[in-house]
Amino acid sequence: MQTHVHEFEGSTKLAEQGADRHNHRFAGVTGQVIRVGNSHVHEIDLTHTDFLNHFHNLRRIRTGPAISVGNGKHVHFVSGSTTLNDGHVHQFNFATLIQQPLV
């Protein structure tokens, strides 16, 4: 059964030092609802961040439970780290966008 998804966009935290210090941007859409207790979460499986001379994946990341923002709408908080590439990972924190914002 189709439930709902959330769009998301964000930037990783900085990694590496000196001239190599950098971050990455990313955007996508979560998977469908995964019921957890009295709430739900979503899975994020993003193949690529933006490209510098390398990219990172956000694989098998799960959002936190739904956070009400009023009028029956909600968002999810997400935190984790990217895959290892070019000898480093990036940490990230972001909130999804509201589900079905115009409905």
C-alpha positions in Angstrom: 0.0 0.0 0.0 1.3 3.4 -0.9 1.6 5.8 2.1 3.7 8.9 1.8 7.3 10.1 1.3 9.2 13.2 2.1 11.6 15.3 0.0 14.9 16.3 1.6 17.9 18.4 0.9 21.0 19.1 2.9 24.7 19.6 3.2 27.2 17.4 5.0 29.5 18.8 7.7 33.1 19.7 6.7 35.7 16.9 6.5 39.5 16.9 6.0 41.9 19.7 6.7 43.6 22.6 4.9 43.0 22.9 1.1 41.2 19.6 1.1 38.5 20.7 3.6 35.1 20.4 2.0 31.5 19.4 2.2 28.9 17.9 -0.1 25.3 18.8 -0.9 22.5 16.3 -1.5 18.8 16.0 -2.3 16.2 13.3 -2.8 13.0 11.6 -1.7 12.6 9.1 1.2 11.1 5.7 0.9 7.6 4.8 2.1 6.5 4.6 5.7 8.0 2.0 8.0 5.8 1.6 11.1 7.7 1.8 14.4 5.6 1.7 17.6 3.0 4.5 17.5 4.9 6.5 14.8 6.9 5.7 11.7 10.2 6.3 10.0 11.5 6.4 6.4 14.6 4.9 4.8 16.9 7.0 2.7 19.1 5.3 0.1 20.8 8.0 -1.9 23.4 6.9 -4.4 25.4 10.1 -4.8 26.1 13.4 -3.1 27.3 16.3 -5.4 30.6 15.7 -7.1 33.9 17.4 -6.3 36.6 14.9 -7.3 34.7 12.2 -5.5 31.2 11.6 -4.1 29.6 9.8 -1.1 26.5 7.7 -0.6 23.8 8.0 2.1 23.0 4.3 2.3 20.4 2.6 4.6 19.8 5.7 6.7 16.6 5.8 8.7 14.9 9.0 9.8 13.7 9.6 13.3 10.0 9.3 14.2 7.5 11.8 12.9 7.6 15.3 14.5 4.3 17.2 14.3 4.4 20.7 12.8 0.6 21.2 13.1 -2.4 20.8 10.8 -1.8 17.0 10.6 1.6 17.5 9.0 5.0 16.3 10.2 8.7 16.2 9.4 11.5 13.8 10.4 15.0 14.6 11.8 17.9 12.7 10.2 21.5 12.3 11.4 24.3 9.9 10.3 27.4 9.7 8.2 28.1 9.1 4.6 29.9 6.2 3.1 33.7 6.2 3.1 35.3 7.6 0.0 38.6 9.3 -0.7 39.7 8.3 2.8 37.0 10.1 4.8 33.3 10.3 5.7 31.1 13.2 6.4 28.6 13.6 9.3 25.2 15.2 8.5 22.0 16.5 10.3 18.9 17.7 8.6 15.1 17.6 8.7 12.9 16.3 5.9 10.4 18.6 4.2 6.7 18.4 5.1 4.9 15.5 3.5 2.3 16.6 0.8 2.7 20.3 1.5 -0.1 21.4 -0.8 -2.7 18.8 0.1 
